[in-house]
C-alpha cells in the first residue's frame, strides 16, 4: 500500500525539490501543503508523479492536529523554517495523530532538544527525526566514516561557503542573522567556550573555488558532537558568503550587534535578502563544503583527513534535502525500525548520502596528510 507523505512548505526552495523526488517513488503519494493554495496547486500540476498528488492549505500555527486528521499522512516532512523561532508543535501533532515526522531544522537548540519527545514517540511507535539536513546529518556521516581511520579523533574544523547565484529564502536569511554577532559556545581545547556569530574572520582556499571568507556559524553539531564523540577536543564550524565585500559587511554588522548598537539583526532579513540579489552579477553558482578531521593515527603519528565537496550550477541548496528524501523513502518501504525522537545522526551513511548527489553537478574529493 502506498504511503502518504505530506511535505509542509512543499513548494518552497527545499520543499519543492523534496516533493519532486518523492513524487517519483512507487511507494509514495505526495501531498503538498502550505499557506498558499495557489502555489501548492501550481506545483502539483507540474509534477511528474507516479501517484496522483494532492494539495492542501495549511498553517502550522493554526489547527495543525485537525489538519493532519483531514490529510491522513503516514509521514510528514516539515520544511517551513526558520526553526530557531519555532516550538515542537508540528512534531507533537504528528505524535498525537500517529505519523512519522522529519524536519530540515538547523537550529542548534531545536535539533538537540528534540529528544524531549522521545518517550511519547516511542509510546506511539513512530519515528521523529530533527535536523535531516547537511548539519548534523552529512557532517555526522562524515565523522562516522572517517573516525575509524584514527586511533583518537580530536579536532573537527569544517564549514560551508555559499554561492551568490543560488536560490535563497527568507527563512535561511533570518536564521543566519539570528546568531550574527551573538555569543554561543563551542568546544575549544576540551571545554565549551564562548565565540560570536560571524566573527573569527579568516580565509580558506578551496581546491575548486579558490579563496573564500569564513566566520563562526552556530549549528546543532556544536551541542551534539561533544556528546556523541566524547574524544573530541575542538569543534569549529564556519560559514561564508562568496562575494568578499558582502561577507565583510556582515562581519562588520556582527560587531554592531556584539556591542549592543543593534539588538536584532534578523528584523532586517527581508531588506537584506532583497538587496543581496543586486549583486548576483558579481558572483557564481558554485558553493563548497569542507571538513578537516585531525588526531592521532593508528601509528601514533598526527594525522589529518580533509573532505571537500564542490557544488556547481546552483545545485548546492539540494544537498540539505537529501536526508529527508532518503528517510521518507526508507520509511515508506518500512525499512526503518527505529522509533522515538532523535537528531538526524546515524540514519544515513556517507556513501548513501553521496550516492544521492551523483546525478547533480556536485563533486567531492578527500586527501590526507
Protein Blocks (a to p, Z undefined) as FASTA:
>chain_A
ZZddddehklmmklmmmmmmmmmpmkbccddddfblklmmmmmmmpccfbdcddddddfk
goklmmmmmnopabdcdfbdcfklpcfklmmmmmmnopacddfbfbfklmmmmmmmmmmm
mmnopacdehiafblklmmmmmmmmmmmpfbdfbdcddddddfbbcddfklmmmmmmmgo
pacdddeehiacdddehiaiacdddfklopadddddddfklmmmmmmmmmbmbdcddddd
fblmlmmmmmmmmmmmmnomamblmlmmmmmmmmmmmmmmmmccbdcdddddddddfkop
acddddddddeehlmmmmmmmmmmmmmmmmmnopafbgcjdddehjacfklmmmmmmmpc
cddddddZZ
